[in-house]
Amino acid sequence: MEICQFWEIYLPILYGLMLFSIYYFLFLRKGKRFISFVKFPLALFTFVIGFVVYYIGHSEFEHAHKLITNVLLAFFSTCRLFVLGNDLVEMKDTVKSCPAFMIWFSIAASSAAIVFLSFLLNIFGKGILTFFKIKWNRSKENYIFFGVNEASVSLAEDMIKTKASRLIVFVKHIDVNENESLYDRAELTGALLKSRKSILDYLLVKNEESIIHPHIEDTTSAKKIFINSDYLSKLKLLKKLRLRTSHMFFLTENEDINIRSARSVINELNGLNLQEDITIHIRTLLEDVENLYFDSFTKTSPKIAIRFLNDSDIVARQLVNAHNPVDDNWIKKDVDKGIATSDFNIMLIGFGQTGISVLKRLVEFGQFVGSEFNAIIIDKAMNSKTGSFNNRYPGLISNYNFDFVETEVGKVEYYELIKKNLNELDYLIITLGNDALNVQAAFDIQQLARKISDRPLKILVRLNDSYAYDNLFQSTENISIEIFGREKDVFTEDIIIRASLEKTARKIHTYYNAQSDPLKRQSWDQLSRIKQLSNISVAEHIHTKLALAGLTIADVKQIGNKEQFILKIGEERLLNIAKGEHLRWNAHLFANGWVEYKLNEIPDKATSNKNEIKKLHACLVSWDQLSKVNKRFNEDYYKYDRENVTNIFELIKNGIYTE
């Protein structure tokens, strides 16, 4: 009797305690999810218990001596149990009348039901819950990520720090190379996950071969999904996108996927009556891609803006954000006069796409009255790269001091070149295209600099890996090694979205638009991308102008009006900062492939000072020579540079510009 009670009562209790202990100590306390517990111990134990119970049950039949038959019947019945079906009715009353058998049968059936329902909820329940979370979300901003990778998750993590109430959605399975574990990180930010497949798509088997060979990708089908006309409709996002300010991100490492997906989405958005702005962010591999792709995307709605993100360009953007030459006294300044008192000297080791973008960015943000920009550029294949660079950026070659040197890291002449120039350098940037090479080169140069130089030096190292080299570098008092370019540092709201910066740029355009001929006025959306970028560059450079004037945003806010602001700066300082603004504007256009439109080459009847097709501009001259352009076109171009300084007051006072 005691043995019967043990089987009937205590063993089921022990079984329950065992499962709870396994769940608590091995899963719950280690942060794993309930479904992980269901998949391994619960499903396994349930199958074992069910198999034993059914084997005993089937052994009661007349052919009990047939072992193989009983095993197969037990196996089939146990599998059937997991889809909420059982063979109990087919068994004889002898087993049904046994309390111990029925208790264990009930345990097996209950466990199987939990396993089945857990998997059902995991497949379909999360999608239903996500649907209602999106439907009930009251945020005024949508952020939709198509695909997951380190870049997209890093951006989502950064955005959620600023404003946790945003609606952030990741569309799954855009790229076959997605790292599924990153979805866990995305969910931890508070993001919602949606599949591009509907429930019906999961239930319908359209390709039997994919079941037999799940590793084989049907490339034709994979491509078709990106040009589907009802892409957003399937995701149930159309209403949210139509009525809210939205950003959509295509950030996979596959440029083809990004372009095709974005085109599909834009085609669908063009058919909506959009009430708010939508910005499409597309990651690409090509350099200077804005000029290549900007006009090729068909968008009929003025509410749609397209932004292309080239990796090398945004890496260079992050470098200057983190290490602006005007900060930290790397450029000596006389803030009473608004000038620099030292040249800006850099050495760039590695002249691939990142190296070129970094050089262009530093030229633009390294322009100061009283200073020259000088660069030594090293690459082992320099002779094969300078021709392309000269062809694309002739204005940079002819206006700045570039010394191109072909040598390889580690050679005697390489170290001799570093020794010769070390005491003159402000920045030394390493972009060799390989993390290990970059790190080794940085350490070697740091050791060399410690021996022969007491001058402050920044060694800026491009790294791709987000974690391997964390906390590796320890800066000395004068010679510091700084990392830039990691995805977790680059893919941030300030670098990628730049909402406040673009808002400032739009206000700058609005001001100058009001000064122009009414017949020539253009809205922001009507501007060519180079004009938009030019206004954004003006906004980015406000920080430099304030630093040259020795002012902060807080200082400007204390000033009563614009006239007092102009008096505070003073005529000499205002003039020098305006001259620096003209130098920056020149550098910006040179870095985008423009050159001087010589006055003797401009037709006499021409009324425009530029030719956008040929990238020619008459104002790409020195400050002193600008007077001749003023006379030719009967317009004061000096005033634009001055106003880019004086207008800072209103941009700050009205809360438009913030750092």
LINDAZI-V853075 format. One line per field, one symbol per residue. ss: DSSP state (a for helix, b for strand, c for the rest). phi: phi as a letter, one per 40 degrees, with the letter a starting at -180 (. if undefined). burial: 1 if it has 16 or more other C-alpha atoms within 10 Angstrom, else 0. A space follows every 10 residues. Layout:
BEGIN
ss = ???
phi = ???
burial = ???
END
This chain:
BEGIN
ss = caaaaaaaaa aaaaaaaaaa aaaaaaaacc cccaaaaaaa aaaaaaaaaa aaaaaaaaac ccccccaaaa aaaaaaaaaa accccccaaa ccaaaaccaa aaaaaaaaaa aaaaaaaaaa aaaaaaaaaa aaaaaacccc bbbbbbccca aaaaaaaaaa aaccccbbbb bbcccccccc aaaaaaaacc cbbbbcccaa aaaccccaaa aaccccccaa aaaaaaaccc aaaacccaaa aaacbbbbbb ccccaaaaaa aaaaaaaaac cccccccbbb bbbbccccaa aaaaaacccc cccbbbbbbb aaaaaaaaaa aacccccccc ccbbccccbb cccbbbbbbc ccaaaaaaaa aaaacccccc ccbbbbbbbc ccaaaaaaaa aacaaaaaac bbbbbbcccc caaaaaaaaa aaaaccbbbb ccccaaaaaa aaaaaaaaaa aaccccbbbb bbcccccccc ccccccccbb bbbbccaaaa ccaaaaccaa aaaaaaaaaa aaaaaccaaa cccaaaccaa aaaaaaaaaa caaaaaaaac ccaaaaaccc caaaaaaaac aaaaaaaaaa aaaaaaaaaa ccccbbccaa accccccccb bccccbbccc cccccaaaaa aaaccccaaa aaaaaacaaa aaacccccc
phi = .ccccdccbc cdcccccccc cccccbbccc gccccccccc cccccccccc cccccccccc ccccccdccc cccccccccc dcbgbabccc ccccccccdc cccccccccc cccccccccc cccbcccccc dccccccbcc bbbbbchbad cccccccccc ccaccccbbb ccgcbccccc ccccccccch cbbbccccdc ccccccaccc ccbccccccc ccccccbccb dccccfbccc ccbbcbbbbb bccccccccc ccccccdccc cbcccbcbbb bbcbbccfcd ccbdccccbc ccccbbbbbc dcccccccdc dcbcdccfgc bcbbccbgbc bacbbbbbbh bcdcdccccc cccccbbacg bbcbbbbbac bcccbccccc ccbcccccbb cbbcbcabdh ccccccccdc bdcbccbbbb bcgadccccc cccccccccc cbbbcdabbb bcbcccbdbd gccbcccbbb bbcagcdccc cbcccccfcc cccccccccd ccccccddcb cbcdcccccc cccccccdcc cddccccccg bbcccccccc accccccccg cccccccccc cccccdcccd cbgcbcccdc bcddccbbca bcccfbaccc bcdccccccd ccbfaccccc cccccccddc ccccgcbbc
burial = 0000001100 0100000000 0010001100 0000001100 0110111011 1111111111 0000000001 1011101110 1100011100 0000100001 1111101111 1111111100 0000001001 1001000000 1111111111 1111111111 0000011111 1111100100 0010111011 1111110000 0000000000 0000000000 0000111100 1100001101 1111111111 1110101111 1111111111 0001001111 1111111111 0000000010 1011111111 1111111111 0011110001 1111101111 1111111111 1111111111 1111111110 1111111111 0100000000 0111111000 0101101110 0001100100 0101111111 1110100110 1100110010 0000011111 1111000000 0000000011 1111111111 1111111001 1101111110 0010000000 0001000010 0111111111 1111110111 0010011000 0100110010 0011111111 1111111111 1111111000 0100000011 0000011111 1000011011 0000001100 1101111111 111001100
END
